[in-house]
Structure formats: structure tokens, C-alpha cells
Amino acid sequence: MKFNRGINSTIRKHGVTYTADESEFASMGADSLERERHVIDHGAIIYCYTGRASIQVNFDTFEMHADNVLTLFPGDTVWWLECSDDYQADIIRYSSQLLRESSLNIEQAVFRELKDDRICTDTRIAQCAGKTFFYLLRYYFEEQFCQSIDRIVMLQLNTFFLGFYDFITKAHPQRVRRYTSRTEELFRKFMELIEEHYREWHEVGDYADEMCITRKYLGIITAKKAKLTPKSLIDEYIVLQLKLRLRSTTMTLQQIAAEFKFSDMAFFTRYFKAHTGLTPTAWVKRP
């Protein structure tokens, strides 16, 4: 499977990339990170060994240091803001299908908590669970005899998610996030709707109607939570998804325009250029 990695080809300077059908294991360093904001089409877990890195996931910024573990989910908007020269980490990427298979017997509450607490900074749990998780995966990916990599990854993910959820909710119950704010709940719902309907819903009214609130009230919510207008958030996510599609698909521009419900190619081209400064064709041909 081809992954939208968010890292460039120089990753091989820091280690070999091992690829299976639905998963991939790699090392990453300071000069192998894509510094442009991008959206990922897969899940991923990152373990930091040395150095530090600042990464923005959606609207939250996290500081990674040694023995920190960061979890990413399909559809996340990722932006590597800065990174020390000695930053070294391992990353496991897995397809949405593999993520679904690994979570068949896991309640959605598990993923809600994990999405709210993306980074584990507790050294004990990171070293005991996270480091062991990556040690085992590296072993299986490196062994030529192993023919069941994706199944092993799926089972390890199941253990990882349940273990970290148990840690978050029981070992440190004060860290479990409770949504008491109506504003937080509505903002969360708005972002979930964008992830689900960005192809066909391009206007603020579509989302406000679905949420049974006015466009003005939705604007107040996004201004408070993200300091952006609802339309800016919608357009940003659409453009990031368009870039992902242009970068990683064999679809024609006409097919992409149809998938994203643009009325015609001219409108698609104008929309993309208005937000990127380039036409879709020019963007694909960038060096």
C-alpha cells in the first residue's frame, strides 16, 4: 500500500523502510520531515528516542521529547513545525482497513480518549509499553521468514490501544477529559462533519443546518476554538484533501473534480488556485 507519509525520500539516511501490504515501519530524523501542512490517509504511531520535535495535529500543538509516544489517525491534519538536529524516532503506519480490524472489539470511547490525549509523556508507560511495542515490530519487519506482518501489526495495535486507554482512564483518572462545554461539543461535531462530508458539503450552511444551529453561532464557536471562520476551516480541509488526492492517485483531474462535487473543471481550477496560488496541473508539476 502506498502511504501519504509526510516524510520525503531522505528517510533512508536514518534507517530502512520496511513495507507490508497494509503497514509500514520506518525510522525518521530531522531532515526527513515534510514541513508543509498535510493530511494523512492512514493511522500512525511515533516513538521518539532522542531530540525534540514540535508537531501540530489538527489544532493542537505537541512537543515530542525522548520516550514520548504520539498517535495519529486517518484524516488528521499534520504539520511539523520545528525539529532538533538530533531528533530520531520510529514510526509505524497502517491503513484505515487495518485500523478498523484492530478495533473490532474496542469501544469507540477508547479512540475518543486517545484522540483527546494524543501524546504520552509518562516515561514509565512509554518505555514499558511504547518502546516494547516498537522493538517487537522492528523484529518482525526485519525477519525475512515472517509472512504475517499485517496480522501481527493488527494484534499489536489492539494491545497498544487497550493498554494506553487503560493507563489514561485508570492510572491517571484526573487526565480523562470531560466535555462540559457546549462550545467544545459543537466544535468537535463540526470538525467530525467536515471529515465526513468535505467532498459534497462546501458551504457553511450545510454544516450549520446539520447541527441545527445558525451560521452566525457556528462562526462564534470556531472563532473561540480555532480563531478561524467556519468557511476557512472547511476550505482548508478540502484543499488539504485535494493535495493528497493529486499527490497519491492515478485519477484524472476531471475525476477528482467530480468526486469533490465541483460543477465543472473551470470552477475546480479557480477554487484550487485561489487557495494555493497554483492550478492543479501546476501544483502536480512542482519540483
N, C-alpha and C positions, 0 to 999 in steps of 0.2 A: 504494500500500500504506500502511495506517495503522501507524505505529510507536509503540511504547511508549517515548517519548523520554526520560523522566526530566527533562524541562525543561518549563516552562509557557509560556503563550501570549505572555509578555512578551519572548520571544526576538526578536521582530520589532523591538524597540527597538535591537537591536545588529546587525541585518542581515536581509536577505531569506532566507526559507527556500525552497529550490528542490527540488521533488519530482518524481521519475520513478516508473515503475511499481514498481520493486524497490529503489530507493535514494533517498537524500535528502541534500542538502548544506545546512548552516546555520552561522551564526555564533552564539556563545553568550557570555554575560557573567555577572557576579556575581549579578544579580537574576533570572536566568532558569534557575536550577538548582533541581531538586526536592530538598529537604533530607530527605525521608523515604527510608528504605531501600527499594529496589525491585529487581525482577528484570527484565532486558531480554529481549525476544524476537527480537533482531536482533544483528548484529555492528556494530562501530563503531570508528573511529579518530579520535583527537582530537589536534590540534596547537595548542599554547599559544604565543601571540605575546607577551603581556605579563602581568604579575601572577603570582600563585601560587594554587594550589588544593590542598587535601588531599582525597583520594578513597580510599574503601575499596572494594576489589574482592574479593568473597568474604571471605577472612580476612586479606588483606594490605592495608596502607595505603601509598599512594604520594603523594609531594609533587611536584606539577607546577609547573614554572617556565618561563620563556621558552625556546623552542626545545626543548621536551620533547614526545615523541610517546607516546601511550598507546593500547593496543589492547584492545578489549573483544570478548567472544564471546557468542553466544546462550546464555542460561541463567545468565549472570553476575549475581551479586547486587551492586548498586552503591549506594554511599552517599556523597554529597558532604558531607564533614564541615565544612569551612570554606573560605572563598574571599576573596581580597582584592578591594577595590572596583574595582581596575584590571584584574581578570582578563578577558582576551579570548582566545578560541580559536575555531577552526573545527572542525566535526565532520562526518564522512561516515558515514551509517548505511546499512546494506544488509541485505536479507533473508537468512534462512538458506539459501534456494534459491540466491541469488546467491553467497553464500559457498561453497556446495558446488561451483557451476560454476567458480568461480575457483580451486578447489583440486583439480581433477580430476587434474592431473599433478604434484601436490605430495605428498610423503610425509607421513604423519601425524607423523613426527618433527619436521617443521617447526613444526606447530602446538603440539606439546608444548613445544618450546623457547620459542615466542612466549608461550604461556600462563604459562610459568615466569619470563619476563623481560618483563613487560607494558609497562614504561616504558623508553623510550630517552632517556638523559640526555646522550649524547655529542653535543656541539654540532655537530661536523662532519657526522656522518651524518644528524642531524636536519635541519640546514639544507639539505644537499645532496639528500637523498632525501625526507624528510618535507615540507619546505617546497615543493619542486618538485612533489610528489605533489598537494598541496592547491592549488597555483597552477594546475595543469593542470585539475583537477576543477572549480574555480571557473569557469575559462574556458568549459569545455564546458557546464556547467549554465546559465551566463548567456547563452550563444549560442542565439538562437531557432531558428536553422537546424538545429541538431543534433538528429537524430531517433534516435540510437543510444546514448543516455546510459547505459543499464544495461549494454550490452555494453562500452562504454568503461570504466565502473567496474569491471566484472569483469576486464578485461585489466589495468587499473592495479593492482587488488588482487593479481593473480597476480604482477606485477612487485614490488610492495611486500613481499609475504610472502617471496618468494625472496631479495630483496635484504637484508632485515633478518636473515633466518636466516643468510645467508652472513656478514653482519657479526658476528653473535653467535658463530658457531661457528669462524670463521677469523681475523677481525681481532682478536678478543679471546677466544681459546680458554679462558682461565682463568675466563671468566664462564659457560661452559656448565655447567649444573647436573648433577651426577651423583648419582643416588639410591643411596646406600649404606645408608640406614637402612630397616630393615624397617617401622618405625613410619610413616615418611613414605610408603612404598609402600602400606601398608594404608589410611592416612588418605586418600590420593589415590583409591584404589579405592572406598572408602566414599562419597566425595563424587561420584564418577562414577556409582555405582549410584543415589544419590539423584536425580541429574539424569535418569537413565534411567527409574526406576521409582517416582517420587514419587506418581503417580496411584493405583497399586494397592498399593504397599507402605507402610504407615503405622506399622509396628511394628519395633522394634529387631531382633527375632528374624529377621525376613525378610532383613535385610541380613547379620546375623552368619552365618546358615545359608549364604547365597550365598558368603560369604567363607571359609567353613569355619573359623570361629573362634567362641569363646564370646561371649556378650553382655557378660560382665564384662571380657574382654580388649578388646573394641571400646570399652567405656567408658574403659578406661585410655588407649587410643590417642587418643580425642577430647579427653580431659581434658588430655593432654600437648600436643596440637597446637592446640586451639581453646579450651581451658578451658571446655568445654561438654559436656553429656551427649549421647550419640547421639540420644536422643529429642528433645532441644531442637533439634538440627541438622535432624532430619527435619521436625519441626513448623514450624520457621522457614521452611524452603524450601517446604513445602506452602502455608503461609499467604501467602507472597510470590507464589506462582503463582496462588493463588485471587484475590488482589487484582488481579493482572494480568488474569486472565480476567474478573473483574467490571468492570474498567475499560474493557476493549477489545473485548468480544464482544457479539454480539446473542443469545447463548444465554440460555435461561431459567435460573433458579436450580435448577430440577429437573434440567435437562440438565447443569449444572455439577456438581451433587451426584452424578449418575450417572457422569459422566466420572471423578471423583475417587474413585469406589467407596465413597461413604458409603452406609450401609444405608438411610437414609431422610432426608427433609428436616429432621426434628427433630434428628437427630444432627449433620447438617451445620451447622445453625444453632448448636447448642450448642458444637460444636468451634470454629467461627469466632469466636463471641462470647467464648469462653474465652481466645482468643489476641489478640483485638483490642479487646475491650470493647464491640463493636457487633455487631448481627446483620448478615448480608449485605445485607439490604434497607436498613438504616440506614447502612451504610458507603457504599453506592452513592449514597445521597441526601445525603451530606455536601456542604456548600457548597464 
